[in-house]
Amino acid sequence: MTQKALRQVSYILPTVLQRSSLSESHQFLSFDRIITGDARRVLRSLPVASVDLSFWSPPYYVGKSYESGLSFDDWQDLLRDVIACHAHFLKPGGFLAVNIGDIICFRDSKIPRFQANNVRGKKHPVTKEQVLETQRRHPGANRHQLATILGCSEQTVQRRLQHNNVRGGKNHVSTKVLLTGCMVAEWAEEAGLYLYDQRVWHKDPCWANSRWHSNSYRAVDEFEHVYIFWQPGIVDYDRLRLTDAEWSAWGSRGVWTIKSVRRNTRHEAEFPEELAERVIRLFSPSGGVVIDPFVGTGTTTAIAKRLGRRWLGIDLDSKYTTMARKRTNES
Ligand SMILES: C[S@@+](CC[C@H](N)C(=O)[O-])C[C@H]1O[C@@H](n2cnc3c(N)ncnc32)[C@H](O)[C@@H]1O
């Protein structure tokens, strides 16, 4: 048996066993709740074939505080396990939509280190102490605001506070860059879900205004992907889910331009309500069940509720589940 086939068996088998044990025990979770816990554990208690759409944005492995304990292998295991769980609870014809950054970077001493000379030798005079002092004087100011006050780029603020970004630099070993979508699609197929579509979320062009430039010819980070996977089964296609104007404006369009959430005081990586609304309206029926196992501040569940769907949110951090519960209940 090949390595890949072995991996498929090891992911599909537990799902099949789980299906039978779950249907015997009937100890299922009910919907319209926000649950604190590890998605891998909670998802296993969902009823078989009960969910129309699972829409989420996982930790991206880019150094956010909520993923600081994860190694690259842990991160891969987390996503692979969560995706594997979907086989049992997605309805036939249901969808998994994963919003994720297009590339992943991690330190890898085995590959050659990218080398570049900064031939102009330009360095902004703002110091780390000045950034820290400005932060003290303007508590709660985000990176964009700090950069405006200091008259420098957001990149300078980031560099002074955290040294070089996650893509490495002269103080780090080499950085390997991989396409995230390939990895996610492989894990989905192992679980028996098939890539159906993708949308590119073009974030607001704030990067252009922030004067965030790369010294090494790399593109600034201005888009993310939504990868959509299909659980084999019949999809009810309803032309009236969107108006004609909505079909033309975004329903049939591959690139969605939606402003990102610039405020990062309540969460470091909130996605915009408009993104959740589009995905939910396109990929779930009215009255259907929408879940988010990495619910954060509750964007998916609040919008799902507002759009007349049933909902379920999970997050490891009780600070976020408290927030998500309040936001969703008030929505
Ligand atoms: C990218 S954020 C999601 C933000 C969310 N979409 C929003 O709009 O607020 C990822 C979330 O996953 C949570 N998380 C990380 N590991 C988890 C796990 N094993 N199980 C459940 N949640 C987890 C983090 O606490 C974080 O809130």
The ligand as an ORCA input file, in Angstrom:
! r2SCAN-3c Opt
* xyz 0 1
  C      -8.465     32.940     12.226
  S      -9.219     32.858     13.797
  C     -10.951     32.874     13.398
  C     -11.561     34.258     13.398
  C     -13.042     34.270     13.068
  N     -13.288     33.855     11.705
  C     -13.626     35.670     13.299
  O     -14.136     36.286     12.328
  O     -13.558     36.175     14.420
  C      -8.933     31.216     14.315
  C      -9.506     30.843     15.648
  O      -9.252     29.461     15.873
  C      -9.169     29.244     17.277
  N      -8.526     27.927     17.487
  C      -7.219     27.603     17.390
  N      -7.035     26.280     17.605
  C      -8.270     25.738     17.817
  C      -8.752     24.423     18.064
  N      -7.925     23.372     18.160
  N     -10.086     24.246     18.217
  C     -10.937     25.295     18.144
  N     -10.537     26.562     17.921
  C      -9.223     26.790     17.745
  C      -8.402     30.454     17.774
  O      -8.649     30.684     19.156
  C      -8.936     31.566     16.859
  O      -9.955     32.297     17.495
*
